[in-house]
Amino acid sequence: MGMSLDELGDFAEQVLSERRFRGKQLFKWIYKRRVTDFDAMTDIAKATRAQLKEVAHISRMEVRAAQRSRDGTIKFLWGLHDGLQVESVLIPEDTRLTLCISTQVGCPLDCDFCVTGKGGYTRNLSKAEILGQVIQAQEHSPDRDLSNIVLMGMGEPLLNLDNVVDAMETAQVSDGLDLSHRRITLSTVGLIPQMAELGKRSRINLAISLHGTTEEQRTALMPINRKYPLADLVEALKAYPLRQKKLITIEYILIRGVNDTVADAKRLVRLLRKVPAKVNLIPYNKNPFTQYERPDNPTIVAFQEVLMGAGLHTVTRLNRGGDIDAACGQLGGYKQQRPGKRRSASPKAEQGR
């Protein structure tokens, strides 16, 4: 698990002493048919299957829990090879089946409203662990193929840039998962150098966790704003390389009494005036680990009306999986010792694994 089509071609030549097409066969079995038993790969010679069992294995994560929400959302708790755990969320809708995947065990960025960061940071996920979430979650919906992947689970994807880009490139191969880059969205707090690198290396969609309309407000919610200030982030978004007709998604969590006023909405309009953007409003998903609250519906509507009145395409995201702590900002609650308790400071995240 985790090897690309080219890597499996190299494996076929160098380890199996076979032609490269054998690697393509393996790729199809692993990623398209999701087979983990070499004996089931019936178009591969029996002798080669025996050799494969001696020199290779297809890794799998343990499904430690699969909770189903009243709305059909499923939250998975995956057990990793070193005993650590990570979560992802499968979200069925009428015309789409979206998987929200994680890229790190924990998160080092410590956004004040987010449960994940309160449990600290341990390590990046490998390419195999990122792709494993996709393949194994799909098994829980055998009658429907995944239509969308959002990298919005635990962790900051751009702090694991190499593994994330490589995994998403593998996910797009037609002989495997066959997911279009148009159906993959990466959400980041706005790490400006890594954003620029992403724009050079990948065509997947970009989403920005903004959540504040002044430097002071955003810094209070997201400490990373001290390193990459809001003003610099907006300039970086203006320069981000977009393909024709694409827009950057601006994610804005609405928190009662913090960033939910009409004045906030008007500042957001001014910030995005020259940014090719659409806005997702996310009413705060309450959890036991913070004191923040969701605004009331009239406040949410008033905020959205200001944005739409200014010509910004704006939607208010539905709360999916909130009853099982699977909604935006709620993942990683299993890491908490008790409500409100923070773990020790997180180490600096490494690039790659």
Residue pairs with C-beta under 8 A, 6 or more apart in sequence:
1 30
1 58
1 59
1 60
1 128
1 131
1 132
1 135
2 59
2 126
2 127
2 128
2 129
2 130
2 131
2 132
2 167
2 170
3 11
3 27
4 166
4 169
4 170
4 173
5 23
5 24
5 27
5 170
5 173
5 175
5 176
6 23
7 23
8 23
8 24
8 26
8 27
9 20
9 23
9 24
10 20
10 23
11 23
11 26
11 56
12 18
12 19
12 20
12 21
12 22
12 23
12 26
13 19
13 20
13 23
15 55
15 56
16 22
16 48
16 51
16 52
16 55
18 48
22 44
22 48
24 175
25 41
25 43
25 44
26 41
26 44
27 173
27 175
27 176
28 175
28 176
29 35
29 40
29 41
29 44
30 36
30 58
30 135
30 176
31 131
31 135
31 170
31 173
31 175
31 176
31 177
32 175
32 176
32 177
32 178
34 135
34 138
34 139
35 41
36 58
36 60
38 44
38 49
38 52
38 53
38 56
38 58
39 49
39 53
41 49
41 52
44 52
59 81
59 128
59 132
60 132
60 136
61 78
61 79
61 80
61 129
61 132
61 133
61 136
62 78
62 79
63 76
63 77
63 78
63 79
63 136
64 77
64 78
64 79
64 85
65 75
65 76
65 77
66 74
66 75
66 76
66 77
66 140
67 74
67 75
67 77
67 324
67 326
68 74
68 324
69 75
69 320
69 321
69 322
69 323
69 324
69 326
70 323
71 320
71 321
71 323
72 92
73 89
73 90
73 91
73 92
73 320
73 321
73 324
73 326
74 89
74 90
74 137
74 140
74 326
75 87
75 88
75 89
75 90
75 321
75 324
75 325
75 326
75 331
76 87
76 88
76 89
76 90
76 133
76 136
76 137
76 140
77 85
77 86
77 87
77 334
78 85
78 86
78 87
78 88
78 129
78 132
78 133
78 136
79 85
80 86
80 105
80 125
80 129
84 105
84 122
84 123
85 105
85 334
85 335
86 102
86 104
86 105
86 125
86 129
86 133
86 153
86 154
87 102
87 153
87 154
87 326
87 331
87 332
87 334
88 99
88 100
88 101
88 102
88 133
88 137
88 153
89 99
89 100
89 153
89 320
89 321
89 326
89 331
90 97
90 98
90 99
90 100
90 137
90 140
90 141
91 97
91 98
91 99
91 100
91 320
91 321
92 141
92 144
95 147
96 147
96 148
97 141
97 144
97 145
97 146
97 147
97 148
98 146
98 147
98 148
98 149
98 150
99 133
99 134
99 137
99 138
99 146
99 148
99 149
99 150
100 150
100 152
100 153
101 130
101 133
101 134
101 149
101 150
101 151
101 152
101 153
102 125
102 133
102 153
102 154
102 155
102 331
103 124
103 125
103 130
103 151
103 153
103 154
103 155
103 156
103 157
103 159
103 160
103 163
103 164
104 121
104 122
104 123
104 124
104 125
104 154
104 155
104 156
104 159
104 160
104 349
105 121
105 122
105 123
105 124
105 125
105 154
105 155
106 116
106 117
106 119
106 120
106 121
106 122
106 154
106 155
106 332
106 335
106 346
107 114
107 116
107 117
107 121
107 154
107 155
107 156
107 332
107 346
108 117
108 120
108 121
108 156
108 159
108 346
108 347
108 348
108 349
109 117
109 156
109 189
109 222
109 223
109 224
110 117
110 118
110 223
110 346
111 117
111 189
111 209
111 211
111 221
111 222
111 223
111 224
112 220
112 221
112 222
112 223
112 290
113 211
113 221
113 253
113 255
113 284
113 290
113 292
113 329
114 329
115 287
115 289
115 290
115 325
115 329
115 330
115 331
115 332
115 333
115 336
116 154
116 155
116 329
116 331
116 332
117 332
117 346
118 289
118 290
118 332
118 335
118 336
118 342
118 343
119 332
119 335
119 336
119 343
120 335
120 342
120 343
120 344
120 345
120 346
121 155
121 346
121 347
121 349
123 350
123 353
124 155
124 159
124 160
124 163
124 349
124 350
124 352
124 353
125 155
125 160
125 163
125 353
126 163
126 353
127 163
127 166
127 167
127 170
130 163
130 164
130 167
131 167
131 170
131 171
134 146
134 149
134 171
134 177
135 177
137 146
138 145
138 146
146 177
146 179
147 183
148 183
148 184
148 185
149 168
149 171
149 179
149 183
149 184
149 185
150 184
150 185
150 187
150 207
151 157
151 164
151 168
151 184
151 185
151 186
151 187
152 185
152 187
152 207
152 328
153 331
154 331
154 332
156 188
156 189
156 191
156 349
157 164
157 186
157 187
157 188
158 164
158 186
158 188
158 191
158 194
158 195
158 198
159 191
159 194
159 349
159 350
159 351
160 349
160 351
160 352
160 353
161 194
161 197
161 198
161 351
162 351
162 352
163 352
163 353
164 186
165 198
165 201
165 202
168 181
168 184
168 186
168 202
168 204
169 202
170 176
170 177
171 177
171 179
171 184
172 178
172 179
172 180
172 181
172 184
181 202
181 203
181 204
181 205
182 205
184 204
184 205
185 204
185 205
185 206
185 207
185 249
186 198
186 202
186 204
186 205
186 206
186 207
187 207
187 208
187 209
187 249
187 251
188 194
188 195
188 206
188 207
188 208
188 209
189 208
189 209
189 222
189 224
190 208
190 209
190 210
190 224
190 228
190 233
190 236
191 224
191 228
192 228
192 232
192 233
192 236
195 206
195 236
195 240
196 236
196 240
198 204
198 206
199 206
199 240
199 241
200 241
203 243
205 246
205 249
206 240
206 248
206 249
207 248
207 249
207 250
207 251
207 280
208 233
208 237
208 248
208 249
208 250
208 251
209 222
209 251
209 253
210 218
210 230
210 233
210 250
210 251
210 252
210 268
211 218
211 221
211 222
211 251
211 252
211 253
211 259
212 218
212 219
212 220
212 221
212 222
212 225
212 230
212 259
213 230
213 259
213 264
213 267
213 268
213 271
214 230
214 267
215 225
215 229
215 230
215 231
217 258
217 259
217 264
218 225
218 230
219 225
219 226
221 255
221 258
221 259
230 271
234 271
234 272
234 275
237 248
237 275
237 277
238 274
238 275
240 248
242 248
242 276
246 276
247 276
247 277
247 278
247 313
248 275
248 276
248 277
248 278
249 277
249 278
249 279
249 280
250 268
250 272
250 275
250 277
250 278
250 279
250 280
251 280
251 282
252 259
252 268
252 279
252 280
252 281
252 282
253 259
253 282
253 283
253 284
253 328
253 329
254 260
254 281
254 282
254 283
254 284
254 294
254 295
254 299
254 300
254 303
255 284
255 292
255 293
255 294
255 295
256 284
256 292
256 293
256 294
256 295
256 296
256 299
257 293
258 292
260 295
260 299
260 300
260 303
261 303
262 302
262 303
262 306
264 303
265 302
265 303
265 306
265 307
266 306
268 279
268 307
269 306
269 307
269 310
269 312
272 279
272 312
277 312
278 312
278 313
278 314
278 315
279 307
279 312
279 313
279 314
279 315
280 314
280 315
280 316
280 317
281 300
281 303
281 304
281 307
281 314
281 315
281 316
281 317
282 316
282 317
282 328
282 329
283 294
283 295
283 300
283 316
283 317
283 319
284 292
284 293
284 294
284 295
284 329
285 294
285 319
285 322
285 327
285 328
285 329
285 330
286 292
286 293
286 294
287 325
287 329
287 330
287 333
288 333
288 339
289 333
289 336
289 339
289 340
290 340
295 303
300 316
304 314
304 316
307 314
308 314
317 328
319 327
320 326
320 327
321 327
321 330
322 330
325 331
325 333
335 343
337 343
